[in-house]
Amino acid sequence: MYHAVDRIPEGARSPRNYVPPDDFGAQLELLARLGYQTISFSEWLGYRDHGQSIPARPIILTFDDGYRSVWERAWPLLKRFGFSATVFLISSFIGKTNVWDDPGTALEPLLGTREILEMRDAGIGFGSHTHTHPPLTTIPPERVLDELRTSRATLERVLGAPVGVLCYPYGKQNATVRALAREAGFQAGVIARRRLNSVRTDCFRLTRIPIDHRMTLARLRWTLARLRWLHYA
């Protein structure tokens, strides 16, 4: 689980949203050396539901919010190591900035349609991060459903392809939100919790390892081993 791949701006109120490009590249190099291969959510669901083949050590790299740094800095590094990723977009903010963040937060440019389509054509996947990024557990169910349906429809028009995976803003979700996500047509949803996913994991609570600027290579390797993502670390 990544956000922006960039230097931390001076006075940033959310420094945990940043991973410096050199650190990101080193993390990808470690994953490649350890034998990880990236897959898409469609491949994971195909494995889970239909027993389709996936690599022996699969991993899904995800980026929340759709910062333009994903295109500028992360994507060249992903290509270098032959990795794919999934980017979760806020449909009403495509081509804009992260104005949903706290006042005083450094505004960051977000991916525009051109960058999104360029990455789509090269195999990068995209999912929904809702339409306006509200905490879904704090708004009425009818608004939750509108957020999800509007986002999914908007992104499918942009991408020209189905959008089946949801990332809950701020990780806020509960049984009602998950049921509404299903009703809106999603197949899966992701949260941020250090756990290993298996075929028994609730598809609307797929876990991810949060990565920020404090993640050293030793800590990443230890985390993978501790969670049994890496048996011989």
C-alpha positions in Angstrom: 0.0 0.0 0.0 1.7 3.1 -1.3 0.5 6.7 -1.8 3.0 9.2 -3.4 6.4 8.2 -4.5 8.2 11.5 -4.0 10.3 13.5 -1.6 8.5 14.7 1.5 7.5 18.4 1.0 8.6 20.9 3.7 6.0 21.2 6.4 4.0 18.2 5.1 1.2 17.3 7.6 1.0 13.7 6.2 4.6 12.6 5.7 3.5 9.0 5.9 1.9 9.4 2.4 5.4 9.7 0.9 8.1 7.2 -0.1 11.2 8.7 -1.7 11.9 7.4 -5.2 15.2 5.8 -4.3 13.6 3.9 -1.4 10.8 2.7 -3.6 13.3 1.5 -6.2 15.3 -0.4 -3.5 12.1 -2.0 -2.2 11.2 -3.2 -5.7 14.7 -4.5 -6.2 14.3 -6.5 -2.9 10.9 -7.9 -3.9 12.3 -9.0 -7.3 15.4 -10.6 -5.6 13.1 -12.5 -3.2 11.2 -13.9 -6.1 8.0 -11.9 -6.0 5.9 -11.5 -9.1 3.1 -8.9 -9.4 -0.4 -9.9 -10.3 -3.7 -8.1 -10.8 -6.8 -8.2 -8.7 -8.5 -10.1 -11.5 -5.8 -12.7 -11.4 -6.2 -13.0 -7.6 -10.0 -13.4 -7.9 -9.6 -15.9 -10.6 -7.2 -17.9 -8.4 -9.5 -17.6 -5.4 -12.8 -18.4 -7.1 -11.8 -20.7 -9.9 -8.4 -22.1 -9.1 -6.6 -20.3 -11.9 -2.8 -20.4 -11.9 -0.8 -17.6 -10.3 2.9 -17.3 -9.5 4.3 -19.1 -6.5 5.0 -15.8 -4.7 2.4 -13.3 -5.9 2.0 -9.8 -4.7 -0.2 -6.8 -5.6 1.3 -3.4 -5.4 -1.3 -0.7 -4.8 -1.3 3.1 -4.8 -4.0 5.1 -3.1 -5.4 8.5 -4.3 -3.8 8.6 -7.8 -0.9 11.0 -7.3 0.8 12.1 -10.5 4.1 11.0 -8.9 2.9 7.4 -9.7 3.2 8.2 -13.4 6.3 10.4 -13.1 8.4 8.4 -10.6 6.9 5.1 -9.6 5.9 3.8 -13.1 9.5 4.0 -14.6 10.8 2.0 -11.7 7.9 -0.5 -12.0 8.8 -1.0 -15.6 12.5 -1.5 -14.8 11.7 -4.5 -12.6 8.9 -5.8 -14.8 6.2 -5.1 -12.1 2.6 -4.1 -12.5 0.4 -2.2 -10.0 -3.1 -1.1 -9.2 -3.9 2.6 -8.7 -7.0 3.7 -6.8 -8.5 6.8 -8.3 -10.9 9.4 -6.8 -13.1 9.9 -9.8 -14.1 13.6 -9.2 -10.4 14.6 -8.7 -8.8 13.2 -11.8 -6.4 15.9 -13.1 -6.8 18.0 -10.0 -5.2 18.1 -6.5 -5.6 16.5 -3.1 -8.0 19.1 -1.8 -9.7 16.6 0.5 -6.7 16.6 2.8 -6.4 18.8 5.9 -6.0 22.5 5.4 -2.4 23.4 5.2 -1.4 20.2 3.6 0.9 20.6 0.6 -1.3 20.2 -2.5 -0.1 17.5 -4.9 -1.1 17.1 -8.5 -3.1 14.0 -9.3 -3.1 11.8 -12.4 -4.9 13.2 -15.4 -6.7 11.2 -18.1 -3.7 11.2 -20.4 -1.4 9.6 -17.8 -4.1 7.2 -16.7 -4.7 5.9 -20.2 -1.0 5.7 -21.0 -0.5 3.5 -17.9 -3.6 1.5 -18.6 -2.3 0.6 -22.1 0.9 -0.6 -20.5 -0.9 -3.0 -18.1 -1.3 -0.9 -15.0 -4.7 -1.6 -13.3 -7.1 0.9 -11.8 -9.7 0.8 -9.1 -12.1 3.1 -7.2 -11.3 5.3 -4.2 -14.9 6.6 -4.3 -16.1 9.8 -6.0 -15.1 12.5 -3.4 -13.1 10.6 -0.8 -15.4 10.7 2.2 -15.1 8.3 5.2 -17.9 5.9 4.2 -18.8 4.9 7.7 -19.8 8.5 8.7 -22.3 9.2 5.9 -25.8 8.0 5.2 -26.1 4.7 3.3 -27.8 6.3 0.3 -24.8 8.7 -0.1 -22.4 5.8 0.3 -24.2 4.0 -2.6 -24.1 7.1 -4.7 -20.4 7.6 -4.0 -19.7 4.1 -5.1 -21.9 3.9 -8.1 -20.9 7.4 -9.4 -17.2 6.6 -9.0 -17.5 3.2 -10.7 -19.5 4.6 -13.7 -17.1 7.6 -14.1 -14.0 5.5 -14.0 -15.4 2.9 -16.4 -16.1 5.7 -18.9 -12.5 7.0 -18.6 -10.9 3.5 -18.8 -13.2 1.9 -21.2 -13.1 -1.2 -19.0 -14.9 -2.6 -15.9 -13.8 -1.4 -12.5 -14.3 -4.1 -9.9 -12.1 -3.2 -6.8 -12.7 -0.6 -4.2 -10.3 1.1 -1.8 -12.2 2.5 1.3 -11.1 6.1 2.0 -9.2 6.3 5.3 -9.8 2.5 5.6 -13.3 3.2 7.0 -15.6 0.3 6.4 -18.1 -1.9 8.2 -20.7 -4.6 7.3 -23.1 -2.0 5.9 -20.4 -0.4 3.7 -19.2 -3.8 2.4 -22.8 -4.8 1.5 -23.3 -1.5 -0.3 -20.0 -2.1 -2.2 -21.4 -5.4 -3.4 -24.7 -3.7 -4.4 -22.7 -1.1 -6.4 -21.1 -3.9 -8.4 -17.7 -4.2 -6.9 -16.0 -7.6 -6.5 -13.5 -6.8 -3.8 -12.4 -4.1 -1.4 -9.0 -3.4 0.2 -8.1 -2.2 3.7 -4.7 -1.4 5.4 -3.8 -4.2 7.9 -0.7 -6.2 8.1 -2.0 -9.7 7.3 -1.5 -12.4 4.7 -4.5 -12.8 2.3 -5.6 -16.4 1.6 -8.6 -18.0 -0.2 -10.5 -17.7 3.1 -10.0 -13.9 3.3 -13.1 -11.8 2.9 -12.8 -10.3 -0.6 -14.1 -7.0 0.7 -11.4 -6.9 3.4 -8.3 -7.7 1.5 -5.3 -6.7 3.7 -2.3 -4.7 2.6 1.1 -3.7 4.2 1.2 0.1 4.6 4.5 1.4 3.2 5.8 4.9 4.0 9.1 6.8 4.3 10.1 5.0 7.5 10.1 1.5 5.9 13.7 0.3 5.7 14.7 -2.7 3.6 15.4 -4.7 6.8 12.0 -3.9 8.2 10.3 -4.8 4.9 12.0 -8.1 4.8 11.2 -8.8 8.5 7.5 -7.8 7.9 7.3 -10.2 5.0 8.8 -13.0 7.0 6.7 -12.3 10.1 3.5 -12.4 8.1 4.6 -15.6 6.4 4.8 -13.8 3.0 8.4 -15.0 3.0 9.2 -18.3 4.5 13.0 -18.3 4.2 13.8 -14.7 5.1 
